Amino acid sequence: MKLNQLRQLIKEELEEIQKEEHTPIDEVGKFFVVRKPKGKMTKEDMVYEATVFDEIKKEETEGVYKNKSEANRHATESLKEYEGRLKEIENAMNEFREAKKGINDKKKAARDIIEKLK
């Protein structure tokens, strides 16, 4: 067997080995990720099961838990806090709208008085 033939056989064998599916060892196992709440998410949307081989984006994550009930508890608390903040914003916006309406009414009344004085 010539050297070139031997190299070709080795190259083909290496390619075959690389094509074989590799299953990595996972000693950590599954865990539960809690996403940060946004939009109209539910608790079920926030919690998902993952492994070390899944992508977890730090900026979108509230926490990572080994226990699903702990993850659900945290998701519930986080969702309540988020909904509370949304309610505060909504109330502030309603107060602003009412104040703006009051100012516009006073402005209109002042214009009417000025028109009568002319």
C-alpha positions in Angstrom: 0.0 0.0 0.0 1.3 3.3 -0.9 1.7 6.3 1.4 -1.0 8.3 -0.5 -3.5 5.5 -0.3 -2.8 5.1 3.5 -3.4 8.9 4.0 -6.6 8.7 2.0 -7.8 5.8 4.1 -7.0 7.6 7.4 -8.7 10.7 6.1 -11.8 8.7 5.2 -11.8 7.0 8.6 -11.6 10.3 10.4 -14.4 11.7 8.4 -16.6 8.7 9.3 -15.8 9.2 13.0 -16.7 12.8 12.8 -20.0 12.0 11.2 -21.1 9.8 14.1 -23.5 11.4 16.4 -22.0 12.4 19.7 -24.1 12.4 22.8 -22.5 14.4 25.5 -22.7 13.5 29.2 -25.0 15.7 31.3 -24.5 15.2 35.0 -26.4 18.4 35.9 -29.7 17.2 34.4 -32.7 19.3 33.8 -33.5 22.6 35.6 -36.2 25.2 35.2 -35.6 28.7 33.9 -37.9 31.7 34.7 -38.1 34.4 32.0 -38.6 38.0 32.9 -42.3 38.9 32.5 -43.3 41.1 29.5 -46.4 41.8 27.5 -49.3 39.4 28.3 -47.2 36.5 29.5 -48.6 33.9 31.8 -46.8 31.9 34.4 -46.7 29.0 32.0 -45.0 31.2 29.4 -42.4 32.3 31.9 -41.2 28.9 33.2 -39.5 26.3 30.9 -37.4 23.2 31.4 -33.8 23.4 30.1 -30.5 21.6 30.2 -26.9 22.9 30.1 -27.0 22.5 26.3 -29.9 24.9 25.9 -29.4 28.6 25.3 -30.3 30.8 28.2 -30.1 34.6 27.7 -29.0 36.3 30.9 -30.8 39.5 30.1 -34.2 37.7 29.6 -33.9 35.5 32.7 -35.3 36.1 36.2 -33.8 32.9 37.7 -32.8 29.3 37.3 -34.1 26.6 39.6 -33.6 22.9 40.2 -37.1 22.6 41.6 -40.1 23.3 39.4 -42.3 24.4 42.3 -39.7 27.0 43.3 -39.6 28.2 39.7 -43.4 28.5 39.5 -43.5 30.4 42.9 -40.9 32.9 41.7 -42.7 33.3 38.3 -46.0 34.0 40.2 -44.3 36.6 42.4 -42.5 38.2 39.5 -45.7 38.3 37.4 -47.7 40.0 40.3 -44.9 42.6 40.7 -44.9 43.3 37.0 -48.7 43.6 36.8 -48.5 45.9 39.9 -46.0 48.2 38.1 -48.2 48.2 35.0 -51.2 49.2 37.1 -49.2 52.0 38.7 -48.2 53.3 35.2 -51.8 53.1 34.0 -53.0 55.0 37.1 -50.4 57.7 36.6 -51.3 58.0 32.9 -55.0 58.4 33.9 -54.1 61.1 36.4 -52.1 62.9 33.7 -55.0 62.7 31.3 -57.4 64.1 33.9 -55.0 66.9 34.8 -54.5 67.7 31.1 -58.3 67.7 30.5 -58.7 70.1 33.5 -56.0 72.4 32.2 -57.6 72.4 28.7 -61.0 73.2 30.3 -59.5 76.2 32.2 -57.7 77.4 29.1 -61.0 77.3 27.2 -62.8 79.2 30.0 -60.0 81.8 30.0 -60.3 82.2 26.2 -64.0 82.7 26.5 -63.6 85.4 29.1 -61.0 87.2 27.0 -63.3 87.0 24.0 -66.1 88.6 26.0 -63.8 91.4 27.1 -62.9 92.3 23.5 
